[in-house]
Amino acid sequence: MSSKKKNIPVKETTTAKSLPKTEKVFVADSIVEQASTDNFFSKLTNSWVPYVLIIVLGFVLYTNTFHHQYALDDDIIICKNENVLKGVDGISEIMKTDALSSFYKSMNLTDQLSGGRYRPFSIATYAIEQEFIGTLPSGLTQDAWDINHNKIQEPNEDVDKDGIWTDKDFKVRGTMLRHVDNVLLYILGVCLIYLFLSRFFFKENKLLALFTALLFLAHPLHTEVVANMKSRDEILSLLFIVLTLYFSFLYVEMQKKKYMWFALITYFVALLSKEYGASLLMIVPLGLYVYYKNLKLSDIYFLMGGMLVTFGIYYSIRSGTVMSISNDSIQNSDLLNNPYLLASDMQAMATKIAINLKYFLLLLYPAMMSSDYGYNVIPYKDFANMEVIGSIVLLAVAGIGFILAFRKRNWLAFPIAFYLIHLFMVNNTFFNIGATMGERLVYHSSFGMCILMVYGLYFLSNKLKLNSNLMTIVVLPIIVLYSVKTIARNPAWENDTTLSLTDVQTHPNSTLLNGNACIHMIEMSEFPKNKSVEKQYLDSAAKFGRKALFLFPKFVTEYMNMGMISFKLGQVDTAAKYWDKVIELFPTHPNVPQIRQILSTQFTNMANDMLNQQNTTEGLNNYLKAYKYIPENPSLCYNIGRLYISQQNSSMAKLYWSKGLQYSPTDQALNSAMQSLVGN
């Protein structure tokens, strides 16, 4: 291949002289033609062959996810979304509600995240799938497992085969359909990437387009996006972004308004899939500017005007829909939603800068992957840290490279901008995303990175005057190694249990991963097959729970879990201490009434046992503990007063009997006791 670049007319069989004077020929900046049309690898781009390769490799990579269940936030976005569970009947409500509204409602929460979350198109796809899986118009209930509604626990209704019939069995139903759909959409998105690149930027060297698509397809960092159903919004967002680019370029080149309308429609769907679509207001004109050398503003006036109007419509709908907090006080006070809570301003800024280098290295060499990079996984840094300095240098080089390419109207400005713009949308520089970083968050940026990686190898092979096949020999092993890593990573995403227990080994100081490992060890202790080793599971769960609380002393969920462990081990007083923290930190938590009832009942039973053993002192103490959780229980008030009378403490007896009558003024036992006390 020659490294010399040349301007190539878009329509190869038509010259400017043969066209009417009113018709414009757009001259494109494209990669030079392949050296040999007889080259074996060049034949891979013939006709439908590239798409077959993409489809086959896509299924090879992700077939081992088809039998996976739910993981991470799948439960929040899908299973606890009452509009999704209604099937297609819930789509109208999905279009006008925040993505997390159902979850907040179930947890008695107000909005928690700055900016809200509005991804109606992505969530609507779950509702359509639900129509085939089985709908629940009234939402997820305790008897959701009862498929035929006969209230009999039948073997076929224990879908996850754990010996326990719970709502989890309903959740597992239909997961294969959702996972297959995720893989199909992912493969479709990669096919569109190849279509776009081979039609435009790599038009004269389609092999580079194919290598870019295959590298993107095999990238291990995409396992979270594909194997985690909740991340379908990432897949759909990029899919429709690429479609918008494709139609925008066709509109400019062909000068047919139908392509402009197609671009506007796909742009609107991209916005409804996820907010990343806003980036197209910059990326579309930039891509057209650097690709078409004689492009003028007047050539895209209507297209960009239409995109601005489309964005305005989307923004007005979103503004009236999302549960956006008026300020960041709620999010900023929660360490799990604000990992920089305990950092100084300088530390927070330095750490955010360092994250850019971590993203870059992960995109090149995705060795240690994890589902969580939250608080304490990445220690706070200062500006003397080498990672921070390296990140600043990296961003400076990328910025300078973009400026130079832009000034020369070089097409490389497009992939650099695509990488940087989407990176700055998720690196907390301009938007508080509520997380330090996440692998799924650079899904869009990885598109730009893959273009740069492939072209970089192509450029080096030409610059060093090496055999034109050398680049192919280098790229293919990278694709193979990425593929092996992807296939090996997928099993971790089978369910929440496998994910947390796998990733907590990678990042043992993750608060969230320790917390998740704790709850899943508790769940495993409840399986009938694990009855003989129940205590070992609970001990392991307690180990993870204590670590989580050490890392984050205000972790409400872990106080809940540790209370559950203690209660299962018969340590009721210890359980009460943990659950008291839940009541203190989160008094409106939906489980608080159940906690109060459980503790009150247990302490009442313990009091009765003590009284049967003639131990009135301990009996009274336990009654008082029970009263602490349900003071409105007239029976407790009566029994406490009766024991105080036995200790000749009539004033305390009168106090508790009076309290009981406040809640239950017609209670016969309390009224008789008070009358007797007053008479005496």
TORBAMAR-976982 format. One line per field, with one value per residue (C-alpha): x, y, z; residue number from 1. Coordinates in steps of 0.25 Angstrom, whole numbers. Example, Ala and Ser with C-alpha at 12.3 -4.5 7.8 and 13.67 -1.06 7.14 Angstrom:
<sites>
x 49 / 55 .
y -18 / -4 .
z 31 / 29 .
resi 1 / 2 .
</sites>
This chain:
<sites>
x 0 / 4 / 4 / 1 / -13 / -22 / -35 / -45 / -58 / -70 / -77 / -66 / -73 / -77 / -68 / -71 / -71 / -82 / -92 / -101 / -95 / -105 / -101 / -89 / -79 / -74 / -59 / -56 / -44 / -43 / -32 / -24 / -27 / -22 / -9 / -14 / -29 / -24 / -19 / -27 / -30 / -36 / -46 / -52 / -58 / -66 / -81 / -88 / -75 / -72 / -86 / -85 / -71 / -77 / -90 / -82 / -71 / -82 / -89 / -76 / -73 / -86 / -94 / -89 / -98 / -111 / -114 / -110 / -120 / -120 / -108 / -105 / -115 / -124 / -133 / -135 / -138 / -146 / -151 / -155 / -160 / -175 / -177 / -168 / -176 / -189 / -183 / -187 / -198 / -187 / -180 / -188 / -184 / -170 / -169 / -173 / -166 / -152 / -145 / -143 / -157 / -162 / -150 / -151 / -165 / -163 / -152 / -160 / -149 / -149 / -140 / -126 / -117 / -114 / -120 / -129 / -129 / -138 / -136 / -150 / -147 / -137 / -147 / -159 / -151 / -152 / -167 / -168 / -161 / -169 / -181 / -175 / -170 / -183 / -188 / -191 / -201 / -201 / -186 / -176 / -183 / -179 / -187 / -181 / -175 / -189 / -190 / -203 / -209 / -212 / -204 / -196 / -181 / -179 / -165 / -167 / -169 / -156 / -149 / -136 / -136 / -131 / -142 / -149 / -161 / -160 / -162 / -147 / -153 / -162 / -150 / -142 / -153 / -150 / -136 / -131 / -140 / -134 / -120 / -121 / -127 / -116 / -106 / -114 / -115 / -100 / -97 / -106 / -99 / -85 / -90 / -95 / -81 / -75 / -85 / -83 / -67 / -67 / -76 / -69 / -56 / -50 / -57 / -45 / -39 / -51 / -41 / -38 / -53 / -55 / -43 / -49 / -62 / -56 / -47 / -59 / -68 / -57 / -53 / -54 / -58 / -72 / -75 / -83 / -91 / -95 / -96 / -103 / -117 / -118 / -107 / -116 / -117 / -102 / -104 / -116 / -110 / -98 / -106 / -115 / -103 / -96 / -109 / -111 / -96 / -99 / -111 / -105 / -93 / -103 / -111 / -99 / -94 / -107 / -114 / -127 / -136 / -141 / -127 / -128 / -142 / -136 / -125 / -134 / -143 / -131 / -125 / -138 / -138 / -123 / -127 / -138 / -128 / -119 / -114 / -101 / -109 / -107 / -92 / -97 / -99 / -84 / -80 / -89 / -84 / -70 / -70 / -76 / -66 / -53 / -58 / -64 / -53 / -62 / -73 / -80 / -89 / -100 / -99 / -104 / -112 / -125 / -119 / -113 / -126 / -134 / -125 / -126 / -141 / -141 / -132 / -141 / -153 / -146 / -141 / -155 / -160 / -149 / -150 / -164 / -162 / -149 / -148 / -136 / -133 / -132 / -118 / -107 / -109 / -116 / -106 / -94 / -97 / -97 / -83 / -88 / -94 / -83 / -69 / -62 / -70 / -58 / -48 / -43 / -46 / -32 / -32 / -45 / -40 / -27 / -34 / -44 / -33 / -26 / -38 / -36 / -23 / -29 / -40 / -29 / -21 / -33 / -37 / -24 / -21 / -34 / -27 / -33 / -48 / -59 / -73 / -70 / -60 / -66 / -62 / -48 / -46 / -38 / -31 / -31 / -19 / -12 / -6 / 8 / 3 / 9 / -5 / -10 / 2 / 1 / -14 / -11 / 0 / -10 / -21 / -12 / -6 / -20 / -25 / -13 / -15 / -30 / -26 / -16 / -25 / -36 / -28 / -24 / -38 / -32 / -42 / -34 / -41 / -54 / -49 / -41 / -54 / -63 / -54 / -52 / -66 / -72 / -61 / -64 / -78 / -75 / -62 / -69 / -63 / -76 / -86 / -87 / -90 / -91 / -79 / -64 / -64 / -70 / -66 / -80 / -78 / -67 / -74 / -76 / -62 / -57 / -62 / -53 / -42 / -43 / -42 / -30 / -23 / -26 / -22 / -9 / -4 / -7 / 0 / 12 / 13 / 13 / 23 / 33 / 31 / 27 / 20 / 5 / 1 / 8 / -3 / -12 / -3 / -2 / -17 / -23 / -15 / -21 / -35 / -32 / -27 / -38 / -48 / -42 / -43 / -57 / -62 / -54 / -60 / -75 / -77 / -75 / -88 / -96 / -104 / -101 / -95 / -84 / -82 / -80 / -71 / -63 / -60 / -58 / -46 / -41 / -44 / -45 / -46 / -59 / -70 / -81 / -75 / -73 / -88 / -93 / -84 / -90 / -105 / -102 / -95 / -108 / -116 / -108 / -109 / -124 / -123 / -129 / -116 / -107 / -115 / -103 / -93 / -103 / -94 / -81 / -89 / -94 / -80 / -74 / -86 / -82 / -68 / -72 / -82 / -72 / -62 / -73 / -77 / -62 / -61 / -74 / -80 / -93 / -96 / -111 / -112 / -100 / -107 / -119 / -111 / -103 / -115 / -121 / -108 / -109 / -123 / -121 / -110 / -120 / -112 / -125 / -119 / -107 / -118 / -125 / -113 / -110 / -125 / -126 / -115 / -124 / -136 / -126 / -120 / -132 / -145 / -154 / -148 / -159 / -153 / -154 / -168 / -164 / -152 / -160 / -170 / -159 / -151 / -164 / -169 / -156 / -153 / -168 / -165 / -152 / -159 / -170 / -159 / -152 / -165 / -168 / -154 / -159 / -149 / -157 / -145 / -141 / -155 / -158 / -145 / -149 / -164 / -158 / -149 / -161 / -169 / -157 / -161 / -176 / -181 / -195 / -197 / -207 / -203 / -189 / -193 / -202 / -191 / -181 / -190 / -193 / -179 / -176 / -188 / -181 / -169 / -178 / -175 / -189 / -185 / -177 / -189 / -199 / -189 / -189 / -204 / -207 / -199 / -206 / -220 / -215 / -214 / -225 / -235 / -245 / -236 / -243 / -230 / -224 / -237 / -239 / -224 / -225 / -238 / -232 / -220 / -228 / -237 / -225 .
y 0 / 14 / 24 / 36 / 41 / 46 / 53 / 43 / 47 / 41 / 36 / 28 / 28 / 43 / 55 / 69 / 73 / 63 / 68 / 80 / 93 / 93 / 80 / 79 / 68 / 66 / 62 / 53 / 50 / 35 / 24 / 20 / 8 / -6 / -10 / -23 / -27 / -41 / -41 / -52 / -42 / -32 / -42 / -42 / -29 / -34 / -33 / -39 / -46 / -36 / -37 / -52 / -51 / -41 / -49 / -62 / -56 / -49 / -62 / -69 / -58 / -57 / -70 / -73 / -62 / -68 / -75 / -64 / -58 / -44 / -36 / -23 / -12 / -21 / -24 / -9 / -5 / -17 / -26 / -14 / -6 / -7 / -1 / -12 / -23 / -18 / -21 / -13 / -6 / 0 / 7 / 20 / 21 / 18 / 30 / 40 / 35 / 35 / 21 / 20 / 25 / 11 / 7 / 20 / 18 / 4 / 9 / 21 / 30 / 43 / 45 / 42 / 45 / 59 / 61 / 49 / 37 / 37 / 25 / 22 / 15 / 5 / 2 / 0 / -11 / -18 / -16 / -22 / -34 / -35 / -37 / -50 / -54 / -52 / -39 / -35 / -23 / -21 / -22 / -32 / -40 / -50 / -61 / -57 / -71 / -77 / -78 / -85 / -78 / -91 / -88 / -101 / -101 / -109 / -113 / -105 / -93 / -93 / -88 / -85 / -99 / -94 / -102 / -89 / -83 / -67 / -55 / -59 / -70 / -61 / -52 / -63 / -66 / -61 / -56 / -64 / -56 / -43 / -48 / -53 / -39 / -32 / -40 / -38 / -23 / -22 / -30 / -21 / -9 / -14 / -17 / -3 / 2 / -6 / -1 / 14 / 13 / 5 / 14 / 27 / 28 / 15 / 14 / 12 / 2 / -6 / -16 / -5 / -3 / -18 / -19 / -7 / -14 / -27 / -21 / -13 / -26 / -34 / -23 / -29 / -16 / -18 / -30 / -22 / -15 / -28 / -38 / -28 / -26 / -12 / -7 / -9 / 6 / 7 / -2 / 5 / 19 / 16 / 8 / 20 / 30 / 22 / 22 / 37 / 39 / 29 / 36 / 50 / 47 / 41 / 54 / 63 / 53 / 50 / 63 / 56 / 61 / 47 / 44 / 56 / 52 / 38 / 45 / 53 / 41 / 32 / 44 / 45 / 31 / 32 / 42 / 34 / 22 / 30 / 44 / 42 / 46 / 60 / 59 / 58 / 73 / 74 / 61 / 62 / 75 / 72 / 59 / 65 / 77 / 68 / 58 / 66 / 76 / 86 / 86 / 99 / 103 / 105 / 90 / 85 / 97 / 89 / 77 / 84 / 93 / 80 / 74 / 86 / 86 / 71 / 73 / 84 / 75 / 63 / 73 / 79 / 65 / 60 / 73 / 70 / 55 / 52 / 52 / 62 / 67 / 82 / 82 / 71 / 71 / 57 / 51 / 58 / 53 / 38 / 32 / 21 / 32 / 42 / 34 / 47 / 51 / 49 / 56 / 70 / 79 / 77 / 62 / 60 / 68 / 61 / 47 / 51 / 54 / 41 / 33 / 38 / 30 / 18 / 18 / 19 / 7 / -1 / 1 / -3 / -14 / -19 / -28 / -26 / -23 / -21 / -17 / -7 / 4 / 12 / 18 / 12 / 4 / 16 / 23 / 38 / 45 / 58 / 66 / 60 / 46 / 40 / 35 / 49 / 55 / 44 / 47 / 61 / 58 / 48 / 59 / 69 / 61 / 57 / 71 / 76 / 64 / 68 / 83 / 80 / 70 / 80 / 91 / 82 / 77 / 63 / 52 / 47 / 59 / 51 / 38 / 47 / 56 / 44 / 38 / 51 / 56 / 44 / 42 / 56 / 53 / 42 / 46 / 55 / 68 / 74 / 65 / 58 / 43 / 38 / 28 / 29 / 21 / 9 / 0 / 2 / 17 / 17 / 8 / 20 / 25 / 11 / 13 / 25 / 17 / 5 / 14 / 20 / 7 / 1 / 13 / 15 / 1 / 3 / 16 / 10 / -1 / 9 / 18 / 7 / 2 / -11 / -22 / -18 / -31 / -28 / -19 / -31 / -40 / -31 / -27 / -42 / -47 / -35 / -38 / -53 / -49 / -39 / -50 / -60 / -50 / -47 / -61 / -63 / -51 / -54 / -65 / -55 / -48 / -60 / -54 / -45 / -56 / -60 / -45 / -40 / -52 / -51 / -36 / -35 / -43 / -33 / -21 / -26 / -11 / -9 / -5 / -9 / -22 / -26 / -22 / -30 / -42 / -42 / -42 / -53 / -62 / -60 / -65 / -77 / -81 / -82 / -92 / -106 / -113 / -104 / -106 / -114 / -103 / -92 / -86 / -86 / -78 / -68 / -67 / -63 / -53 / -47 / -45 / -38 / -30 / -25 / -21 / -13 / -6 / -3 / 3 / 11 / 12 / 18 / 7 / 4 / -8 / -15 / -12 / -19 / -31 / -32 / -31 / -43 / -51 / -49 / -52 / -65 / -69 / -66 / -54 / -45 / -34 / -33 / -33 / -22 / -13 / -14 / -12 / 0 / 7 / 4 / 11 / 23 / 25 / 21 / 22 / 22 / 9 / 0 / -12 / -4 / -8 / -22 / -20 / -14 / -26 / -37 / -31 / -28 / -42 / -49 / -41 / -44 / -59 / -57 / -50 / -61 / -72 / -64 / -63 / -78 / -80 / -70 / -60 / -47 / -38 / -43 / -45 / -30 / -26 / -33 / -28 / -14 / -17 / -22 / -9 / -1 / -6 / -6 / 3 / 3 / -11 / -11 / -26 / -22 / -9 / -18 / -29 / -18 / -11 / -25 / -28 / -14 / -17 / -30 / -21 / -12 / -1 / 5 / 18 / 11 / 1 / 13 / 20 / 8 / 5 / 20 / 19 / 6 / 13 / 25 / 15 / 6 / 13 / 2 / -9 / -17 / -22 / -9 / -2 / -12 / -11 / 4 / 4 / -6 / 2 / 15 / 8 / 3 .
z 0 / -2 / 9 / -1 / 0 / -11 / -13 / -19 / -25 / -17 / -30 / -37 / -51 / -51 / -53 / -50 / -64 / -68 / -57 / -59 / -54 / -42 / -37 / -27 / -26 / -12 / -11 / 0 / 9 / 8 / 11 / -1 / -9 / -5 / -12 / -18 / -21 / -22 / -7 / 1 / 12 / 3 / -2 / 12 / 8 / -4 / -4 / 8 / 13 / 24 / 30 / 31 / 38 / 48 / 50 / 52 / 62 / 69 / 73 / 76 / 86 / 93 / 91 / 105 / 111 / 106 / 119 / 128 / 138 / 143 / 148 / 154 / 151 / 143 / 154 / 157 / 142 / 138 / 149 / 158 / 147 / 148 / 134 / 128 / 135 / 129 / 115 / 103 / 112 / 120 / 108 / 109 / 123 / 120 / 110 / 121 / 133 / 139 / 137 / 152 / 156 / 159 / 167 / 175 / 178 / 183 / 192 / 197 / 191 / 184 / 172 / 176 / 163 / 157 / 144 / 145 / 135 / 123 / 113 / 109 / 95 / 102 / 113 / 104 / 97 / 111 / 111 / 97 / 102 / 114 / 106 / 101 / 115 / 122 / 128 / 142 / 142 / 157 / 158 / 164 / 175 / 185 / 177 / 164 / 163 / 162 / 147 / 147 / 159 / 167 / 179 / 178 / 177 / 165 / 159 / 146 / 154 / 161 / 149 / 155 / 161 / 175 / 182 / 187 / 180 / 180 / 171 / 166 / 159 / 151 / 148 / 142 / 132 / 119 / 122 / 109 / 100 / 106 / 105 / 91 / 87 / 93 / 85 / 72 / 74 / 77 / 65 / 57 / 62 / 58 / 44 / 43 / 48 / 36 / 27 / 31 / 30 / 18 / 11 / 15 / 23 / 18 / 5 / -3 / 7 / 13 / 19 / 30 / 32 / 34 / 44 / 52 / 53 / 57 / 67 / 73 / 73 / 80 / 90 / 104 / 111 / 103 / 112 / 122 / 111 / 104 / 116 / 125 / 120 / 126 / 117 / 105 / 105 / 101 / 89 / 84 / 86 / 78 / 67 / 64 / 65 / 54 / 46 / 48 / 43 / 31 / 26 / 29 / 20 / 9 / 10 / 7 / -4 / -11 / -8 / -6 / 5 / 9 / 15 / 23 / 29 / 32 / 39 / 47 / 51 / 55 / 63 / 71 / 74 / 78 / 88 / 93 / 95 / 104 / 105 / 97 / 85 / 88 / 84 / 69 / 69 / 69 / 62 / 50 / 45 / 49 / 41 / 29 / 30 / 30 / 20 / 9 / 5 / -2 / 8 / 11 / 23 / 13 / 9 / 23 / 27 / 27 / 33 / 45 / 46 / 47 / 57 / 66 / 65 / 68 / 80 / 85 / 84 / 92 / 102 / 105 / 107 / 116 / 124 / 128 / 130 / 138 / 153 / 153 / 167 / 169 / 174 / 176 / 192 / 192 / 182 / 188 / 202 / 198 / 197 / 187 / 178 / 180 / 181 / 183 / 196 / 205 / 196 / 196 / 184 / 179 / 181 / 174 / 162 / 161 / 162 / 151 / 142 / 145 / 141 / 127 / 126 / 133 / 122 / 111 / 117 / 118 / 104 / 99 / 109 / 117 / 127 / 141 / 138 / 148 / 149 / 160 / 161 / 172 / 185 / 190 / 177 / 172 / 183 / 183 / 176 / 176 / 165 / 168 / 164 / 152 / 147 / 148 / 140 / 130 / 128 / 126 / 115 / 108 / 108 / 103 / 92 / 88 / 88 / 80 / 70 / 68 / 66 / 56 / 48 / 49 / 43 / 31 / 30 / 32 / 34 / 47 / 54 / 54 / 62 / 71 / 74 / 75 / 86 / 94 / 93 / 98 / 109 / 114 / 115 / 126 / 133 / 143 / 137 / 132 / 137 / 151 / 147 / 161 / 159 / 157 / 144 / 138 / 126 / 119 / 120 / 109 / 99 / 90 / 92 / 88 / 74 / 72 / 79 / 70 / 57 / 63 / 66 / 53 / 45 / 54 / 50 / 36 / 36 / 43 / 33 / 22 / 29 / 31 / 17 / 22 / 15 / 13 / 20 / 32 / 38 / 36 / 43 / 55 / 56 / 55 / 67 / 75 / 70 / 75 / 88 / 91 / 87 / 96 / 108 / 104 / 104 / 118 / 124 / 120 / 131 / 142 / 137 / 139 / 151 / 162 / 171 / 160 / 157 / 171 / 176 / 164 / 164 / 179 / 177 / 166 / 175 / 190 / 194 / 187 / 196 / 187 / 183 / 197 / 200 / 188 / 192 / 206 / 201 / 191 / 201 / 210 / 198 / 196 / 211 / 209 / 198 / 203 / 197 / 206 / 219 / 225 / 222 / 225 / 236 / 227 / 217 / 227 / 233 / 219 / 217 / 230 / 226 / 214 / 221 / 232 / 221 / 214 / 227 / 230 / 216 / 217 / 231 / 226 / 217 / 220 / 212 / 219 / 233 / 227 / 223 / 236 / 244 / 235 / 237 / 253 / 253 / 245 / 255 / 267 / 271 / 273 / 281 / 271 / 260 / 267 / 268 / 253 / 249 / 259 / 249 / 237 / 245 / 249 / 235 / 226 / 234 / 222 / 216 / 212 / 221 / 234 / 237 / 235 / 244 / 255 / 254 / 254 / 266 / 274 / 272 / 275 / 288 / 292 / 290 / 298 / 309 / 310 / 311 / 322 / 330 / 328 / 335 / 346 / 342 / 343 / 342 / 328 / 324 / 327 / 319 / 307 / 308 / 308 / 296 / 288 / 292 / 286 / 273 / 274 / 285 / 280 / 284 / 295 / 299 / 301 / 309 / 318 / 321 / 324 / 334 / 340 / 342 / 348 / 358 / 362 / 366 / 373 / 364 / 361 / 355 / 344 / 342 / 341 / 331 / 321 / 323 / 320 / 307 / 303 / 305 / 296 / 284 / 288 / 298 / 297 / 301 / 312 / 319 / 320 / 325 / 336 / 340 / 341 / 349 / 359 / 360 / 363 / 372 / 381 .
resi 1 / 2 / 3 / 4 / 5 / 6 / 7 / 8 / 9 / 10 / 11 / 12 / 13 / 14 / 15 / 16 / 17 / 18 / 19 / 20 / 21 / 22 / 23 / 24 / 25 / 26 / 27 / 28 / 29 / 30 / 31 / 32 / 33 / 34 / 35 / 36 / 37 / 38 / 39 / 40 / 41 / 42 / 43 / 44 / 45 / 46 / 47 / 48 / 49 / 50 / 51 / 52 / 53 / 54 / 55 / 56 / 57 / 58 / 59 / 60 / 61 / 62 / 63 / 64 / 65 / 66 / 67 / 68 / 69 / 70 / 71 / 72 / 73 / 74 / 75 / 76 / 77 / 78 / 79 / 80 / 81 / 82 / 83 / 84 / 85 / 86 / 87 / 88 / 89 / 90 / 91 / 92 / 93 / 94 / 95 / 96 / 97 / 98 / 99 / 100 / 101 / 102 / 103 / 104 / 105 / 106 / 107 / 108 / 109 / 110 / 111 / 112 / 113 / 114 / 115 / 116 / 117 / 118 / 119 / 120 / 121 / 122 / 123 / 124 / 125 / 126 / 127 / 128 / 129 / 130 / 131 / 132 / 133 / 134 / 135 / 136 / 137 / 138 / 139 / 140 / 141 / 142 / 143 / 144 / 145 / 146 / 147 / 148 / 149 / 150 / 151 / 152 / 153 / 154 / 155 / 156 / 157 / 158 / 159 / 160 / 161 / 162 / 163 / 164 / 165 / 166 / 167 / 168 / 169 / 170 / 171 / 172 / 173 / 174 / 175 / 176 / 177 / 178 / 179 / 180 / 181 / 182 / 183 / 184 / 185 / 186 / 187 / 188 / 189 / 190 / 191 / 192 / 193 / 194 / 195 / 196 / 197 / 198 / 199 / 200 / 201 / 202 / 203 / 204 / 205 / 206 / 207 / 208 / 209 / 210 / 211 / 212 / 213 / 214 / 215 / 216 / 217 / 218 / 219 / 220 / 221 / 222 / 223 / 224 / 225 / 226 / 227 / 228 / 229 / 230 / 231 / 232 / 233 / 234 / 235 / 236 / 237 / 238 / 239 / 240 / 241 / 242 / 243 / 244 / 245 / 246 / 247 / 248 / 249 / 250 / 251 / 252 / 253 / 254 / 255 / 256 / 257 / 258 / 259 / 260 / 261 / 262 / 263 / 264 / 265 / 266 / 267 / 268 / 269 / 270 / 271 / 272 / 273 / 274 / 275 / 276 / 277 / 278 / 279 / 280 / 281 / 282 / 283 / 284 / 285 / 286 / 287 / 288 / 289 / 290 / 291 / 292 / 293 / 294 / 295 / 296 / 297 / 298 / 299 / 300 / 301 / 302 / 303 / 304 / 305 / 306 / 307 / 308 / 309 / 310 / 311 / 312 / 313 / 314 / 315 / 316 / 317 / 318 / 319 / 320 / 321 / 322 / 323 / 324 / 325 / 326 / 327 / 328 / 329 / 330 / 331 / 332 / 333 / 334 / 335 / 336 / 337 / 338 / 339 / 340 / 341 / 342 / 343 / 344 / 345 / 346 / 347 / 348 / 349 / 350 / 351 / 352 / 353 / 354 / 355 / 356 / 357 / 358 / 359 / 360 / 361 / 362 / 363 / 364 / 365 / 366 / 367 / 368 / 369 / 370 / 371 / 372 / 373 / 374 / 375 / 376 / 377 / 378 / 379 / 380 / 381 / 382 / 383 / 384 / 385 / 386 / 387 / 388 / 389 / 390 / 391 / 392 / 393 / 394 / 395 / 396 / 397 / 398 / 399 / 400 / 401 / 402 / 403 / 404 / 405 / 406 / 407 / 408 / 409 / 410 / 411 / 412 / 413 / 414 / 415 / 416 / 417 / 418 / 419 / 420 / 421 / 422 / 423 / 424 / 425 / 426 / 427 / 428 / 429 / 430 / 431 / 432 / 433 / 434 / 435 / 436 / 437 / 438 / 439 / 440 / 441 / 442 / 443 / 444 / 445 / 446 / 447 / 448 / 449 / 450 / 451 / 452 / 453 / 454 / 455 / 456 / 457 / 458 / 459 / 460 / 461 / 462 / 463 / 464 / 465 / 466 / 467 / 468 / 469 / 470 / 471 / 472 / 473 / 474 / 475 / 476 / 477 / 478 / 479 / 480 / 481 / 482 / 483 / 484 / 485 / 486 / 487 / 488 / 489 / 490 / 491 / 492 / 493 / 494 / 495 / 496 / 497 / 498 / 499 / 500 / 501 / 502 / 503 / 504 / 505 / 506 / 507 / 508 / 509 / 510 / 511 / 512 / 513 / 514 / 515 / 516 / 517 / 518 / 519 / 520 / 521 / 522 / 523 / 524 / 525 / 526 / 527 / 528 / 529 / 530 / 531 / 532 / 533 / 534 / 535 / 536 / 537 / 538 / 539 / 540 / 541 / 542 / 543 / 544 / 545 / 546 / 547 / 548 / 549 / 550 / 551 / 552 / 553 / 554 / 555 / 556 / 557 / 558 / 559 / 560 / 561 / 562 / 563 / 564 / 565 / 566 / 567 / 568 / 569 / 570 / 571 / 572 / 573 / 574 / 575 / 576 / 577 / 578 / 579 / 580 / 581 / 582 / 583 / 584 / 585 / 586 / 587 / 588 / 589 / 590 / 591 / 592 / 593 / 594 / 595 / 596 / 597 / 598 / 599 / 600 / 601 / 602 / 603 / 604 / 605 / 606 / 607 / 608 / 609 / 610 / 611 / 612 / 613 / 614 / 615 / 616 / 617 / 618 / 619 / 620 / 621 / 622 / 623 / 624 / 625 / 626 / 627 / 628 / 629 / 630 / 631 / 632 / 633 / 634 / 635 / 636 / 637 / 638 / 639 / 640 / 641 / 642 / 643 / 644 / 645 / 646 / 647 / 648 / 649 / 650 / 651 / 652 / 653 / 654 / 655 / 656 / 657 / 658 / 659 / 660 / 661 / 662 / 663 / 664 / 665 / 666 / 667 / 668 / 669 / 670 / 671 / 672 / 673 / 674 / 675 / 676 / 677 / 678 / 679 / 680 .
</sites>
